[in-house]
Amino acid sequence: MVTDTDNITGEELFIAIDKVIQHQYITGIQRTGGLWRIYFMDRANSIILLAEGINVRGRHVELCETNPFQRPPRPNNLCIKLSGVPLEYPDDYALKNTLGQEWPIETIGEPVREKLRVNGSLTNCLNGTRRVYVKPLEKHLPRFIDIEGYKARIMACKPT
């Protein structure tokens, strides 16, 4: 990600990256939330660009591997996964309306829906598992709960 985005255009970024790495290895350049995201065909090209940086308008621009403005969750928070709930169920229904009735939980941020991995590569296909951070719980959550006839599994997960 490029963190110094003073009105840099996608075209300028593409040309600057092409001077370090051949343009055929660039699969995407996208500006979201004030940050530029750069996608490559393989990890090796990303490492080269991270190590060397780029020059745009005569200025050297440092690159970051992850969003430098994203705060990691606090260590005392708990990460839980909820799986086995149909994709069409809204996240707030699956988490708050079912778990929240008997086991009061306070979520931190929005739930994240996990995607399917095929041969180690992430796809655009959702797998139905929801990951959410919650404040410490007063009592233990069950391993399984019933959500309108579906047996949903609750698991602790590692923070990402």
C-alpha positions in Angstrom: 0.0 0.0 0.0 1.2 3.5 -0.7 0.7 5.8 2.3 1.8 9.1 0.7 -1.1 9.7 -1.6 -1.0 13.5 -2.2 -3.2 13.4 -5.4 -1.2 10.6 -7.1 -3.1 9.2 -10.0 -3.4 5.5 -10.9 -1.6 6.3 -14.1 1.4 7.9 -12.3 1.5 5.0 -9.9 1.5 2.5 -12.7 4.3 4.2 -14.6 6.4 4.5 -11.4 5.9 0.8 -10.5 6.7 -0.2 -14.1 10.2 1.4 -13.6 10.9 -1.1 -10.8 8.9 -4.2 -11.9 7.6 -5.0 -15.4 4.0 -3.9 -15.9 2.8 -7.3 -16.9 3.2 -8.5 -13.3 0.8 -5.9 -12.0 -2.7 -7.3 -11.7 -4.4 -4.4 -10.0 -4.0 -0.8 -8.7 -6.9 0.4 -6.5 -7.4 3.4 -4.3 -9.7 2.7 -1.4 -10.1 4.7 1.8 -7.3 7.1 0.9 -4.8 4.3 0.4 -3.5 2.8 -2.8 -3.6 -1.0 -3.0 -1.2 -2.7 -5.5 -1.8 -6.3 -6.5 0.8 -8.5 -8.2 0.9 -11.9 -9.9 3.2 -13.3 -7.2 4.7 -12.4 -3.8 8.2 -12.0 -5.2 7.2 -8.8 -7.1 5.6 -7.4 -4.0 8.8 -8.0 -2.0 10.9 -6.3 -4.6 8.7 -3.2 -4.6 8.5 -3.1 -0.8 12.3 -3.2 -0.6 13.0 -0.6 -3.2 10.0 1.8 -3.0 9.0 4.0 -6.0 9.7 7.5 -7.2 6.7 9.7 -8.1 7.1 13.3 -9.2 10.7 13.3 -8.1 9.9 12.1 -4.6 10.7 8.7 -3.1 7.6 7.0 -1.8 7.9 4.3 0.8 5.5 1.4 0.6 3.8 -0.7 3.4 2.8 -4.3 3.3 -0.3 -3.7 5.5 -2.5 -0.8 6.3 -0.4 1.4 8.7 -3.5 3.1 10.1 -5.3 -0.1 11.1 -5.2 -0.8 14.8 -4.8 -4.4 15.9 -7.4 -5.6 18.4 -6.5 -5.3 22.1 -5.1 -8.6 23.4 -7.8 -9.1 26.1 -10.5 -9.2 23.4 -11.7 -12.6 22.2 -12.0 -13.7 18.6 -14.8 -16.1 17.8 -15.9 -17.8 14.7 -19.5 -18.8 13.9 -20.0 -21.4 11.2 -22.9 -23.5 10.0 -25.3 -20.5 9.6 -26.6 -20.0 6.0 -25.0 -17.1 4.1 -28.4 -15.4 3.6 -28.7 -14.8 7.4 -27.6 -11.2 8.2 -24.5 -11.0 10.5 -26.3 -9.1 13.2 -29.0 -11.8 13.3 -26.6 -14.6 13.4 -24.4 -13.0 16.1 -26.5 -10.7 18.3 -30.0 -12.0 18.0 -29.1 -15.6 18.7 -26.0 -15.5 20.9 -27.1 -12.2 22.5 -30.3 -13.7 23.9 -28.7 -16.1 26.2 -25.0 -15.1 26.1 -24.7 -11.3 26.1 -21.8 -10.4 23.8 -20.5 -7.0 22.9 -18.9 -6.9 19.4 -15.9 -4.8 18.5 -16.1 -3.7 14.9 -18.1 -5.4 12.2 -18.1 -9.2 11.6 -15.9 -10.4 8.8 -17.1 -13.2 6.5 -14.4 -15.6 5.6 -13.6 -16.7 2.1 -12.9 -20.1 0.6 -9.3 -21.1 0.0 -8.5 -23.4 -3.0 -5.0 -24.9 -3.2 -3.8 -22.3 -0.7 -5.2 -19.3 -2.7 -8.0 -17.1 -1.5 -11.1 -17.0 -3.7 -14.0 -14.6 -3.9 -16.4 -17.3 -2.7 -17.7 -16.9 0.9 -17.6 -20.1 3.0 -20.3 -19.0 5.5 -18.0 -18.6 8.5 -18.2 -15.3 10.4 -15.3 -14.0 12.5 -15.9 -11.3 15.1 -14.0 -9.8 18.0 -15.9 -9.5 21.3 -15.2 -8.0 24.7 -14.3 -10.6 27.4 -17.3 -12.8 28.3 -18.7 -13.4 31.8 -19.6 -17.0 31.0 -18.4 -19.6 28.5 -20.1 -19.9 25.1 -21.4 -23.3 24.1 -19.7 -25.1 21.2 -23.0 -25.5 19.3 -26.2 -23.4 19.2 -29.5 -23.9 17.3 -30.4 -21.1 14.9 -33.8 -21.9 13.4 -33.0 -25.5 12.9 -29.4 -25.1 11.8 -26.7 -26.3 14.2 -24.1 -23.5 14.3 -20.6 -24.1 15.6 -18.8 -21.6 17.8 -15.0 -21.6 17.9 -12.3 -19.5 19.4 -9.9 -18.2 16.7 -6.5 -16.5 16.5 -6.6 -12.7 15.9 -5.6 -11.7 12.4 
